[in-house]
């Protein structure tokens, strides 16, 4: 993941995990899963351009997740309704 390059290691809260009845290994796995989910959510905030396609005789834009947005409705969407990815609608010159 692009967003996770700035942190080399995740340090779990071992004491909290033990109070919850988890082993240190389980605590470490949970901390890593939370970190990966946070990094993925942060990365979705970086606007991406969508592919323009012709679908059902109407120009549409397609997100990486497979969601289509009508060309006429593009000003209504700052984020993909399918996955939440921020969208860059800037027209390339």
C-alpha positions as CSV (number, residue, x, y, z in Angstrom):
1,X,0.0,0.0,0.0
2,X,1.2,3.5,-0.8
3,X,0.0,5.1,2.4
4,X,1.7,2.6,4.7
5,X,5.3,3.3,3.6
6,X,5.9,5.9,6.2
7,X,5.5,3.5,9.2
8,X,7.8,0.5,9.4
9,X,6.1,-1.3,12.3
10,X,2.9,-1.3,14.3
11,X,3.3,-1.6,18.0
12,X,0.3,-3.4,19.6
13,X,-0.9,-2.6,23.1
14,X,0.0,-5.9,24.7
15,X,-1.5,-5.0,28.1
16,X,-4.8,-4.1,26.6
17,X,-4.9,-7.3,24.6
18,X,-4.2,-9.4,27.7
19,X,-7.0,-7.6,29.6
20,X,-9.3,-8.6,26.7
21,X,-8.2,-12.2,27.1
22,X,-6.2,-12.3,23.9
23,X,-2.7,-13.8,23.4
24,X,0.1,-11.6,22.3
25,X,0.0,-13.1,18.8
26,X,-3.8,-12.4,18.5
27,X,-3.1,-8.8,19.7
28,X,-0.4,-8.4,17.1
29,X,-2.6,-9.7,14.3
30,X,-5.5,-7.4,15.4
31,X,-3.2,-4.4,15.5
32,X,-1.9,-5.1,12.0
33,X,-5.4,-5.6,10.6
34,X,-6.5,-2.2,12.1
35,X,-3.4,-0.5,10.7
36,X,-4.1,-1.9,7.2
37,X,-7.7,-0.8,7.3
38,X,-6.7,2.7,8.3
39,X,-4.0,2.9,5.6
40,X,-6.6,1.7,3.0
41,X,-9.1,4.3,4.2
42,X,-6.5,7.1,4.0
43,X,-5.4,6.0,0.5
44,X,-9.1,6.3,-0.7
45,X,-9.0,10.0,0.2
46,X,-6.4,10.6,-2.6
47,X,-8.6,11.5,-5.6
48,X,-8.2,9.2,-8.6
49,X,-9.3,9.7,-12.2
50,X,-12.0,7.3,-13.6
51,X,-12.0,5.5,-16.9
52,X,-14.6,7.0,-19.4
53,X,-16.6,4.3,-21.2
54,X,-19.6,4.0,-23.4
55,X,-22.2,1.9,-21.6
56,X,-25.8,1.5,-22.7
57,X,-25.4,4.3,-25.3
58,X,-24.7,6.9,-22.6
59,X,-21.1,8.0,-21.7
60,X,-20.2,6.8,-18.2
61,X,-17.2,6.8,-16.0
62,X,-16.0,3.6,-14.3
63,X,-14.3,3.3,-11.0
64,X,-11.7,0.6,-10.2
65,X,-14.4,-1.1,-8.1
66,X,-16.6,-1.5,-11.2
67,X,-19.2,1.2,-10.3
68,X,-20.4,3.3,-13.2
69,X,-21.3,7.0,-12.9
70,X,-23.3,8.7,-15.7
71,X,-21.4,11.5,-17.4
72,X,-24.3,13.9,-16.8
73,X,-24.2,13.2,-13.0
74,X,-20.5,13.5,-12.5
75,X,-20.7,16.9,-10.8
76,X,-22.9,15.3,-8.1
77,X,-20.2,12.8,-7.0
78,X,-17.1,13.6,-5.0
79,X,-16.7,10.0,-3.9
80,X,-17.6,6.7,-5.6
81,X,-20.9,5.4,-4.2
82,X,-19.6,1.9,-4.7
83,X,-16.3,2.0,-2.7
84,X,-15.9,5.5,-1.3
85,X,-12.8,6.4,-3.4
86,X,-12.3,10.1,-3.9
87,X,-12.8,11.1,-7.5
88,X,-10.7,13.5,-9.5
89,X,-13.0,15.1,-12.2
90,X,-10.4,17.5,-13.5
91,X,-10.4,17.5,-17.3
92,X,-7.0,16.6,-18.9
93,X,-5.8,19.2,-21.4
